Amino acid sequence: MKKLLFTIICAVFAINANAEFRFKSLDTNNGKTTVVIIDDNFTTGSETCCAKFNNDGKTYDATSMVTTQKGKQMRITMTFKRMTVFKNTSVTLTINGQEVNVPIDLREINIQVNGCH
């Protein structure tokens, strides 16, 4: 019985740790870089922390992180120091103690920052 309970608990954590976050937006207004990622099928009860922005071979800690959830949609808004060059970008979050990497599509950044298609 203990093994079954332990397996169920591990499965719940594994499901939550495998969140399907995707890049939503990025802006460089107000002297900071703001990144928003979302997950449309997030399970409640997960602990999310420690946002890091990976850019051009360097890692930057978030200066703030706000997490909101409406139904099954999780939205995480993170701010970082202002950056103007973006290369090999991603965000790394810690969810239930496991790191989750969310790639950021550079074409989307170009469209959002410069209005180019």
Contacts in CASP RR format, 6 or more apart in sequence:
PFRMAT RR
TARGET T0000
AUTHOR 0000-0000-0000
METHOD contacts of the structure
MODEL  1
MKKLLFTIICAVFAINANAEFRFKSLDTNNGKTTVVIIDDNFTTGSETCC
AKFNNDGKTYDATSMVTTQKGKQMRITMTFKRMTVFKNTSVTLTINGQEV
NVPIDLREINIQVNGCH
12 43 0 8 1.000
13 96 0 8 1.000
15 43 0 8 1.000
16 43 0 8 1.000
16 45 0 8 1.000
16 46 0 8 1.000
16 95 0 8 1.000
16 96 0 8 1.000
17 46 0 8 1.000
17 95 0 8 1.000
17 96 0 8 1.000
17 97 0 8 1.000
17 98 0 8 1.000
17 100 0 8 1.000
18 100 0 8 1.000
19 39 0 8 1.000
19 42 0 8 1.000
19 43 0 8 1.000
19 46 0 8 1.000
19 74 0 8 1.000
19 95 0 8 1.000
19 100 0 8 1.000
20 39 0 8 1.000
20 40 0 8 1.000
20 41 0 8 1.000
21 37 0 8 1.000
21 38 0 8 1.000
21 39 0 8 1.000
21 74 0 8 1.000
21 76 0 8 1.000
21 93 0 8 1.000
21 100 0 8 1.000
21 102 0 8 1.000
22 37 0 8 1.000
22 38 0 8 1.000
22 39 0 8 1.000
22 102 0 8 1.000
23 35 0 8 1.000
23 37 0 8 1.000
23 91 0 8 1.000
23 102 0 8 1.000
23 103 0 8 1.000
23 104 0 8 1.000
23 105 0 8 1.000
23 108 0 8 1.000
24 36 0 8 1.000
24 37 0 8 1.000
24 38 0 8 1.000
24 75 0 8 1.000
25 34 0 8 1.000
25 35 0 8 1.000
25 36 0 8 1.000
25 112 0 8 1.000
26 33 0 8 1.000
26 34 0 8 1.000
26 35 0 8 1.000
26 36 0 8 1.000
26 86 0 8 1.000
26 104 0 8 1.000
26 108 0 8 1.000
26 109 0 8 1.000
26 112 0 8 1.000
26 113 0 8 1.000
27 33 0 8 1.000
27 34 0 8 1.000
27 112 0 8 1.000
27 113 0 8 1.000
28 34 0 8 1.000
28 82 0 8 1.000
28 83 0 8 1.000
28 84 0 8 1.000
28 113 0 8 1.000
31 82 0 8 1.000
32 63 0 8 1.000
32 79 0 8 1.000
32 80 0 8 1.000
32 81 0 8 1.000
32 82 0 8 1.000
33 53 0 8 1.000
33 79 0 8 1.000
33 80 0 8 1.000
33 81 0 8 1.000
33 82 0 8 1.000
33 83 0 8 1.000
34 77 0 8 1.000
34 78 0 8 1.000
34 79 0 8 1.000
34 80 0 8 1.000
35 53 0 8 1.000
35 77 0 8 1.000
35 78 0 8 1.000
35 79 0 8 1.000
35 80 0 8 1.000
35 91 0 8 1.000
35 104 0 8 1.000
36 75 0 8 1.000
36 76 0 8 1.000
36 77 0 8 1.000
36 78 0 8 1.000
37 75 0 8 1.000
37 76 0 8 1.000
37 78 0 8 1.000
37 91 0 8 1.000
37 102 0 8 1.000
38 73 0 8 1.000
38 74 0 8 1.000
38 75 0 8 1.000
38 76 0 8 1.000
39 73 0 8 1.000
39 74 0 8 1.000
40 72 0 8 1.000
40 73 0 8 1.000
41 72 0 8 1.000
42 69 0 8 1.000
42 72 0 8 1.000
42 73 0 8 1.000
42 74 0 8 1.000
43 72 0 8 1.000
44 69 0 8 1.000
46 95 0 8 1.000
46 96 0 8 1.000
47 95 0 8 1.000
47 96 0 8 1.000
47 97 0 8 1.000
48 67 0 8 1.000
48 74 0 8 1.000
48 76 0 8 1.000
48 93 0 8 1.000
48 94 0 8 1.000
48 95 0 8 1.000
49 65 0 8 1.000
49 93 0 8 1.000
49 94 0 8 1.000
50 92 0 8 1.000
50 93 0 8 1.000
50 94 0 8 1.000
51 61 0 8 1.000
51 62 0 8 1.000
51 65 0 8 1.000
51 76 0 8 1.000
51 78 0 8 1.000
51 91 0 8 1.000
51 92 0 8 1.000
51 93 0 8 1.000
52 59 0 8 1.000
52 60 0 8 1.000
52 61 0 8 1.000
52 62 0 8 1.000
52 91 0 8 1.000
52 92 0 8 1.000
52 93 0 8 1.000
53 59 0 8 1.000
53 60 0 8 1.000
53 62 0 8 1.000
53 78 0 8 1.000
53 80 0 8 1.000
53 83 0 8 1.000
53 89 0 8 1.000
53 90 0 8 1.000
53 91 0 8 1.000
54 88 0 8 1.000
54 89 0 8 1.000
54 90 0 8 1.000
54 91 0 8 1.000
54 92 0 8 1.000
54 101 0 8 1.000
55 83 0 8 1.000
55 85 0 8 1.000
55 86 0 8 1.000
55 87 0 8 1.000
55 88 0 8 1.000
55 89 0 8 1.000
56 85 0 8 1.000
56 86 0 8 1.000
56 87 0 8 1.000
56 88 0 8 1.000
56 89 0 8 1.000
57 87 0 8 1.000
57 88 0 8 1.000
59 92 0 8 1.000
60 80 0 8 1.000
60 81 0 8 1.000
60 83 0 8 1.000
61 80 0 8 1.000
62 78 0 8 1.000
62 79 0 8 1.000
62 80 0 8 1.000
63 79 0 8 1.000
63 80 0 8 1.000
63 81 0 8 1.000
64 78 0 8 1.000
64 79 0 8 1.000
65 76 0 8 1.000
65 77 0 8 1.000
65 78 0 8 1.000
65 79 0 8 1.000
66 76 0 8 1.000
66 77 0 8 1.000
66 78 0 8 1.000
67 74 0 8 1.000
67 75 0 8 1.000
67 76 0 8 1.000
67 77 0 8 1.000
68 74 0 8 1.000
68 75 0 8 1.000
68 77 0 8 1.000
69 75 0 8 1.000
76 93 0 8 1.000
78 91 0 8 1.000
86 104 0 8 1.000
86 106 0 8 1.000
86 109 0 8 1.000
87 106 0 8 1.000
89 103 0 8 1.000
89 104 0 8 1.000
89 106 0 8 1.000
89 109 0 8 1.000
90 101 0 8 1.000
90 102 0 8 1.000
90 103 0 8 1.000
90 104 0 8 1.000
91 101 0 8 1.000
91 102 0 8 1.000
91 104 0 8 1.000
92 99 0 8 1.000
92 100 0 8 1.000
92 101 0 8 1.000
92 102 0 8 1.000
93 99 0 8 1.000
93 100 0 8 1.000
93 102 0 8 1.000
94 100 0 8 1.000
110 116 0 8 1.000
111 117 0 8 1.000
END
